[in-house]
Amino acid sequence: MIKKLRSRGSKLRRRVAGLLALGFALMSVGVLYSAFAPQAPVAQAQGDSAQVRQGELVYNKTCISCHGANLEGVTDRGPSLIGIGEASVYFQTATGRMPAVRQEAQAERKPPKLSPEEIDQVSAFVQAHGGGTTLPKESGSQLVGDNPARGGELFRLNCASCHNFTGRGGALSSGKYAPALDGVTETEIYAAMLTGPQNMPKFSDRQLTPEEKKDIVAYVKSVTDGNNNPGGNPIGGLGPQSEGLIAFIVGIAALVGITLWIGAKA
């Protein structure tokens, strides 16, 4: 009887010791995880929240009169911003097209009125209210592809009909135009392809992959930086102007000569 009681007591002690060891191990794991786990997600969330709040202040100062208190838009002033995304906000504000001073057939590129920090803040605010197209994580030279030759083919296929094959722009209907691409940054070119500002179509990743977009950026920078004129003076990059002028002068002179000859015969 005594042996049985001792055996039971020994088993009980082993079970209790096992439970205590398991509890200690779990507690140790929790303490170690709390001490060494990365805190970046929480910090990032707090930073994003602060940026959105700052963006709301910028929006209320510069955008609310045209786009409404709830980003719903104002009739005859500005469209709704719900769902347009940070990429569109970045393009319009970084190129100085927004905030707009007056209503025009087409907003023109101007020096930006917002600082880079304010642009990031208002972009985050709009992105937080409806989502939309986001900018790539890369920026600047990271958006320049390795194959400008392929970029040139894609540009001539998708963009040259409006922007001219050298990126010098061209006239459209109703007082609108395709702007010249001189001085445009890599991020602005990429954002324009993502968002399709004004008359420009959007190019999704199904139409043009990110690598193809980067190659187009590489081509545009190569033809607008002034270092790609192997034939000499580009004369504005608008095409064969000198040849057209000579053809016009010779043609007019020939027509005048023929007219005088016909008049003399009569």
Residue pairs with C-beta under 8 A, 6 or more apart in sequence:
48 124
51 120
51 121
51 124
51 125
52 121
52 124
52 125
52 128
54 121
54 125
55 120
55 121
55 122
55 123
55 124
55 125
55 126
55 128
56 125
57 121
58 114
58 118
58 121
58 122
58 125
59 67
59 122
59 125
59 126
62 99
62 113
62 114
62 122
63 78
63 81
63 98
63 99
63 122
65 74
65 77
66 74
66 77
66 78
66 99
66 100
67 73
67 74
67 77
67 78
67 79
67 80
67 81
68 74
68 78
68 80
70 129
71 80
71 81
71 82
71 126
71 129
71 130
72 80
72 82
73 79
73 80
73 81
76 103
77 103
78 100
81 89
81 126
81 129
81 130
82 129
82 130
83 130
83 131
83 132
84 126
84 130
84 132
84 133
84 195
85 126
85 127
85 131
85 132
85 133
85 134
85 195
86 123
86 124
86 126
86 127
86 132
86 133
86 134
86 135
87 132
87 133
87 134
87 135
87 191
87 194
87 195
88 132
88 133
88 191
88 195
88 197
89 119
89 122
89 123
89 126
89 127
90 119
90 123
90 135
90 187
90 191
91 97
91 188
91 191
91 192
91 195
91 197
92 98
92 107
92 197
93 99
93 112
93 113
93 114
93 119
93 122
93 123
94 112
94 119
94 185
94 187
94 188
94 191
95 109
95 110
95 112
95 184
95 188
96 109
96 110
96 111
96 112
96 113
97 107
97 108
97 109
97 110
97 197
98 107
99 113
99 114
100 107
105 174
105 175
105 176
106 175
106 176
106 177
106 198
106 199
107 198
108 179
109 179
112 119
114 122
123 135
126 132
127 134
133 194
133 195
135 187
135 190
135 191
135 194
136 143
136 190
136 210
139 186
139 187
140 185
140 186
140 187
141 186
142 186
143 186
143 187
143 189
143 190
143 213
143 214
143 217
144 186
144 214
144 217
144 218
144 221
145 151
145 211
145 212
145 213
145 214
145 215
145 216
145 217
145 218
146 215
146 218
147 215
147 218
148 215
148 218
148 219
148 222
149 219
150 212
150 215
151 212
151 214
151 215
151 216
151 217
151 218
151 219
151 220
152 219
152 223
154 208
154 212
154 215
154 216
154 219
155 163
155 165
155 167
155 216
155 219
155 220
156 165
158 203
158 208
158 216
159 216
162 169
162 170
162 172
162 178
162 199
162 200
163 169
163 170
163 178
163 179
163 180
163 181
164 170
164 178
164 237
164 238
164 239
166 223
166 224
166 234
166 237
166 238
167 180
167 181
167 182
167 220
167 223
167 224
167 237
168 180
168 181
168 182
168 236
168 237
168 238
169 177
169 178
169 179
169 180
169 181
170 177
170 178
171 177
171 178
172 178
172 199
176 198
176 199
178 199
178 200
180 224
181 189
181 220
181 224
182 224
183 224
184 220
184 224
186 217
186 221
189 216
189 217
189 220
189 221
190 213
190 214
190 217
192 200
193 202
193 203
193 208
193 213
193 216
194 202
194 203
194 213
195 202
196 202
196 203
203 213
208 216
222 228
223 237
235 241
235 242
